[in-house]
């Protein structure tokens, strides 16, 4: 698809979009404009890196989705 075709489709979609969609598009464009490749705040990025390092060092344990569901069900049935 050409740039012109994409631009035309985006303009049409924006013209018909509701407020929530417009807010999301605006936020994505702001992230792009600022050159920040992540939608997370710096504090969130730091927390993820900290948790990842703890996991890799064996200080914390991760759970699969099925394990997490099982644990939640156990906690809720108590």
Phi and psi in degrees as GROMACS dihedral restraints (atoms count N, CA, C in turn):
[ dihedral_restraints ]
;  ai    aj    ak    al  type     phi  dphi    fc
    3     4     5     6     1   -79.4    20    10
    4     5     6     7     1   161.9    20    10
    6     7     8     9     1   -59.6    20    10
    7     8     9    10     1   -40.5    20    10
    9    10    11    12     1   -63.5    20    10
   10    11    12    13     1   -42.2    20    10
   12    13    14    15     1   -65.1    20    10
   13    14    15    16     1   -42.8    20    10
   15    16    17    18     1   -62.2    20    10
   16    17    18    19     1   -46.8    20    10
   18    19    20    21     1   -58.8    20    10
   19    20    21    22     1   -42.7    20    10
   21    22    23    24     1   -62.3    20    10
   22    23    24    25     1   -45.6    20    10
   24    25    26    27     1   -65.0    20    10
   25    26    27    28     1   -42.0    20    10
   27    28    29    30     1   -64.2    20    10
   28    29    30    31     1   -44.8    20    10
   30    31    32    33     1   -59.4    20    10
   31    32    33    34     1   -43.7    20    10
   33    34    35    36     1   -63.0    20    10
   34    35    36    37     1   -44.5    20    10
   36    37    38    39     1   -64.0    20    10
   37    38    39    40     1   -44.0    20    10
   39    40    41    42     1   -61.7    20    10
   40    41    42    43     1   -41.0    20    10
   42    43    44    45     1   -61.5    20    10
   43    44    45    46     1   -27.3    20    10
   45    46    47    48     1  -103.3    20    10
   46    47    48    49     1    -4.3    20    10
   48    49    50    51     1   -74.9    20    10
   49    50    51    52     1   153.0    20    10
   51    52    53    54     1   -86.1    20    10
   52    53    54    55     1   177.2    20    10
   54    55    56    57     1   -59.8    20    10
   55    56    57    58     1   -42.3    20    10
   57    58    59    60     1   -60.8    20    10
   58    59    60    61     1   -45.0    20    10
   60    61    62    63     1   -63.4    20    10
   61    62    63    64     1   -42.4    20    10
   63    64    65    66     1   -61.8    20    10
   64    65    66    67     1   -39.6    20    10
   66    67    68    69     1   -64.1    20    10
   67    68    69    70     1   -42.0    20    10
   69    70    71    72     1   -64.8    20    10
   70    71    72    73     1   -46.4    20    10
   72    73    74    75     1   -60.7    20    10
   73    74    75    76     1   -43.6    20    10
   75    76    77    78     1   -60.3    20    10
   76    77    78    79     1   -45.6    20    10
   78    79    80    81     1   -63.3    20    10
   79    80    81    82     1   -41.0    20    10
   81    82    83    84     1   -62.4    20    10
   82    83    84    85     1   -41.9    20    10
   84    85    86    87     1   -66.1    20    10
   85    86    87    88     1   -36.9    20    10
   87    88    89    90     1   -64.3    20    10
   88    89    90    91     1   -42.2    20    10
   90    91    92    93     1   -61.5    20    10
   91    92    93    94     1   -45.0    20    10
   93    94    95    96     1   -63.3    20    10
   94    95    96    97     1   -44.8    20    10
   96    97    98    99     1   -62.3    20    10
   97    98    99   100     1   -36.9    20    10
   99   100   101   102     1   -80.8    20    10
  100   101   102   103     1    -6.2    20    10
  102   103   104   105     1    76.0    20    10
  103   104   105   106     1    14.1    20    10
  105   106   107   108     1   -92.2    20    10
  106   107   108   109     1   115.4    20    10
  108   109   110   111     1   -79.7    20    10
  109   110   111   112     1    -3.1    20    10
  111   112   113   114     1  -116.9    20    10
  112   113   114   115     1   143.3    20    10
  114   115   116   117     1   -86.4    20    10
  115   116   117   118     1    -6.5    20    10
  117   118   119   120     1   -86.8    20    10
  118   119   120   121     1   151.2    20    10
  120   121   122   123     1   -74.6    20    10
  121   122   123   124     1   160.1    20    10
  123   124   125   126     1   -57.0    20    10
  124   125   126   127     1   -41.0    20    10
  126   127   128   129     1   -62.2    20    10
  127   128   129   130     1   -38.9    20    10
  129   130   131   132     1   -67.3    20    10
  130   131   132   133     1   -40.6    20    10
  132   133   134   135     1   -61.6    20    10
  133   134   135   136     1   -42.9    20    10
  135   136   137   138     1   -63.0    20    10
  136   137   138   139     1   -41.5    20    10
  138   139   140   141     1   -64.4    20    10
  139   140   141   142     1   -41.0    20    10
  141   142   143   144     1   -64.0    20    10
  142   143   144   145     1   -43.4    20    10
  144   145   146   147     1   -63.4    20    10
  145   146   147   148     1   -39.3    20    10
  147   148   149   150     1   -64.3    20    10
  148   149   150   151     1   -45.1    20    10
  150   151   152   153     1   -67.4    20    10
  151   152   153   154     1   -38.0    20    10
  153   154   155   156     1   -63.5    20    10
  154   155   156   157     1   -42.7    20    10
  156   157   158   159     1   -64.2    20    10
  157   158   159   160     1   -40.9    20    10
  159   160   161   162     1   -63.9    20    10
  160   161   162   163     1   -39.4    20    10
  162   163   164   165     1   -65.6    20    10
  163   164   165   166     1   -45.8    20    10
  165   166   167   168     1   -65.1    20    10
  166   167   168   169     1   -29.6    20    10
  168   169   170   171     1   -83.8    20    10
  169   170   171   172     1    -1.7    20    10
  171   172   173   174     1    80.0    20    10
  172   173   174   175     1    13.4    20    10
  174   175   176   177     1   -83.2    20    10
  175   176   177   178     1   -22.5    20    10
  177   178   179   180     1  -131.8    20    10
  178   179   180   181     1   161.3    20    10
  180   181   182   183     1  -115.6    20    10
  181   182   183   184     1   142.5    20    10
  183   184   185   186     1  -102.1    20    10
  184   185   186   187     1   161.1    20    10
  186   187   188   189     1  -128.9    20    10
  187   188   189   190     1   144.4    20    10
  189   190   191   192     1   -73.0    20    10
  190   191   192   193     1   168.3    20    10
  192   193   194   195     1   -61.0    20    10
  193   194   195   196     1   -42.2    20    10
  195   196   197   198     1   -66.5    20    10
  196   197   198   199     1   -38.5    20    10
  198   199   200   201     1   -65.2    20    10
  199   200   201   202     1   -41.8    20    10
  201   202   203   204     1   -63.3    20    10
  202   203   204   205     1   -44.0    20    10
  204   205   206   207     1   -60.3    20    10
  205   206   207   208     1   -43.3    20    10
  207   208   209   210     1   -61.4    20    10
  208   209   210   211     1   -43.9    20    10
  210   211   212   213     1   -64.4    20    10
  211   212   213   214     1   -40.4    20    10
  213   214   215   216     1   -64.7    20    10
  214   215   216   217     1   -44.8    20    10
  216   217   218   219     1   -60.7    20    10
  217   218   219   220     1   -40.0    20    10
  219   220   221   222     1   -62.7    20    10
  220   221   222   223     1   -43.4    20    10
  222   223   224   225     1   -65.7    20    10
  223   224   225   226     1   -37.6    20    10
  225   226   227   228     1   -73.1    20    10
  226   227   228   229     1   -26.5    20    10
  228   229   230   231     1   -84.8    20    10
  229   230   231   232     1    -6.8    20    10
